[in-house]
Amino acid sequence: MSPPVAPQGWSRWLVPPAALSVHLSIGQAYAWSVFKPPLESALGLTGTQSALPFQLGIVMLGLSAAFGGTLVERNGPRWAMTVALCCFSSGFLLSALGAATEQYWLIVLGYGFVGGIGLGIGYISPVSTLIKWFPDRPGMATGIAIMGFGGGALIASPWSAQMLDSFGTDSGGIALAFLVHGLTYAVFMSLGVLLVRVPRTGPGARGGVESAATAAGARSTPTGPQVSANTALRTPQFWCLWVVLCMNVTAGIGILEKAAPMIMDFFANTSTTVSATAAAGFVALLSAANMAGRIGWSSTSDLIGRKNIYRVYLGVGALMYASIALFGDSSKPLFILCALVILSFYGGGFATIPAYLKDLFGTHQVGAIHGRLLTAWSTAGVLGPLIVNWIADRQEEAGKTGASLYGLSFVIMIGLLVVGFVANELVRPVHPRHHIPAPRQEVLDVERQQPESA
Amino acid sequence: MSNDSSQSPPDRRGLIAFAWLWVGAPLCYGLYELVQKATQLFTG
């Protein structure tokens, strides 16, 4: 499938909603917990078993983003969004069949394996295209899309809960809910498939598209140094950014994973205790900060530079953790404020990384490079909860209560953020020996962007 | 060809509005639900 080239007069402002239609859909993954209790009671599952589809989905997200990135670059965003749509929706349809027939393995296979491929391909599908359309504001452009991934759970969580209330929480009701999810997401994501376009390249770009897009900054032909995805893996810059992302995500997950019990524990021994309802409100507020950070901080990176914004995420993030550890239990507003800032940096770190990659490796295969860097996310997804939960359990066994359950975790988080800060400081421009020679680069781009109907 | 390139490009404002409404409406619903829940921190 040839990448869909923008016709004359195509607006670049049609590309972010195309990306959002995919990211808002696949972001549903973080609302999987809504289905856990009904599945456990309807199919007699344990909590660990009911988490399997989500866990497999996240593993498949990382794998398909890492290994499918080159295919996405070669075949273009419409192909990638079509694959994401088919996999994500058919994952739900398979799950519906699994729930209807009470065959849990079909739900794991459908939602986890098939749907997980849709998550990974869908996540990276619009990144490279957005950066090409918005070379003047790549941070803002990718921030909009990646904000959608955070927003997807905000939509799906109440929507799925209401659906289960209406259809019932027995296996038939769950099957119907999965079916409606699959069909609705297929329709919703189709907007992205239909709207997404890559900017024109070469002489054909003159005229309408030139005035509408290029004048606004869109550029299909890469400018500046370009590095292929395979070569990028051999550069220290890639691995420095891998460490940066991994440390930043681990620090964010450290709060996110145990947010509700954490705020309750912190103020358990004070006069201002926090109820379970208020703790749920705190978790919701953290989600808002996560989302706001994705668009806000990522757009700010266009103004102050990628390296500087990661200095803020990692340096100020460490200070926020230190503030919580030292004074958090004495002031609820301070605790909430610091946690919100940390979560906004967590979201910002995700959203800014594609633009950082573009700055270092160019736009040539930035989607594929981004896909491979997401393995840092998978690692952090294991590391963050492991640190916080393991340490909290050991501290509890040692007879500690309240804020002291988390003190050591926070010290470790500060250490990880410092490691990330140092890795960010080590990032330098990629050595010219890794660059793709200019003539070969032009040939590759012309090959990749043949118009659909020449 | 020169005529094609001299034609003014079609007006896409309607399509842009539709596309942003398509993604904006469910996002607003999600944000509304989020705000409802987040206020529990101060009232719960």
Interface residues (C-beta under 8 A of the other chain):
Chain A: Q8 G9 W10 S11 W13 L14 P17 A18 L20 S21 L24 G148 G151 L154 I155 A156 S157 P158 W159 F188 L191 L195 R206 G207 G208 V209 S211 A212 S275 A276 T277 A278 A279 A280 G281 F282 A284 L285 S287 A288 I336
Chain B: D4 S5 S6 Q7 S8 P9 P10 D11 R12 L15 I16 A19 W20 W22 V23 P26 L27 Y29 G30 L31 E33 L34 V35 K37 A38 T39 Q40 L41 F42 T43 G44
